[in-house]
Amino acid sequence: MGTALDISQLKGRAVLAPMAGITDSAFRVICRRHGAALVYSEMLSTEALSRRHRKTLKMAGFREEERPVALQLFGKRPQAYADAVALLEPLAPDFYDLNFGCPAPKIVKNGGGSALLKEPELVGQIAAAAVQASPRPVLAKIRSGWEVGAENAAEIAKILESSGIAAIAVHGRTKSQMFSGTADWAVIGRVKQAVKIPVIGNGDVRSGADAARMAEETGCDLVMVGRAALGNPFLFTEINECLNTEGGRQKAEIAVAWPEKLAVIIQHIEMAVADKGQPRGIREMRKHLGWYIKGIPGAAALHQELMRAETGEEVLGLLEKLHSSMVHHHCGENEQAPE
């Protein structure tokens, strides 16, 4: 079945990339609140779902506030994808997404993720099985190819389109490049030329100006942001502003004041603890806390303590300490300011 993706229904043009161990419900809510037009779940194993694996089923859960949300599937058996869609359908996500791009060794070793780029025929079978099983749009995420010199993204994209996929996200790196080097945006442009369905560009978008440049150079319909959104969900607002204004590339980056950032961190902590309890929610928040405070005056000294904190109270106490030191720091500066 599957249906088309109407981009005009999305509010904004920047979407949050799926990231294992990172894009859980709490972080997705934060990104939606700051302008992400679409968010993706962490990767869900089709094999684990077929076994009704409790932890995987829990990872598929989402809040209403996250919509539109895509549940991302990985695996290698077409039937397992169809079964996973049927199992997840009661959750009524907005989209399903098929992962043909993950370069992680444990995924690739089992024939999933970007390993499938070497098996175009199987990609077509998986896409067809998922589309057949789904009453809603099915998206796909790919990389430029298995290795440099073997970039087959345009060929894979045509197969996906003919299998009924509604939109394709293209990361401009090969599997062998992992996350190193520079993303090759020209591949995204080639995919855009090869298909009629919407194309989402991914790779090295760190600012609104980058997003505007990618859209200009490749013609992509949407821009996907991954690592640059860590500790900086405000980036979605900046990108949307740049993509919506003439001469958007000249727009300055959005500066976020510490009190605003602190309010977001507190919301994030509260949701993480509500979802996972203490101390697990706090332990999983530690990496986010590290990203949020990076580059903030006085934060380095608190970093180790934050990484050891086990409860929300401890974390909030440390952030309060950081807040006080910053306020004090600013007051000191102002006293020296000339009249």
Secondary structure, DSSP 8 states (H G I E B T S, - for coil): ------GGGSSSSEEE---TTT--HHHHHHHHHTT-S-EEEEEEEHHHHHTT-HHHHHHT---GGG-SEEEEEE-S-HHHHHHHHHHHGGG--SEEEEEE----HHHHHTT-GGGGGG-HHHHHHHHHHHHHH-SS-EEEEEEEESSTT-B-HHHHHHHHHHTT--EEEEEEEETTTTT-S---HHHHHHHHHH-SS-EEEESS--SHHHHHHHHHHH--SEEEE-GGGTT-TTHHHHHHHHHHSTTGGGS------HHHHHHHHHHHHHHHHHHH-TTHHHHHHHHHHHHHHTT-TTHHHHHHHHHH--SHHHHHHHHHHHHHHHHHHHHHHHHHS--
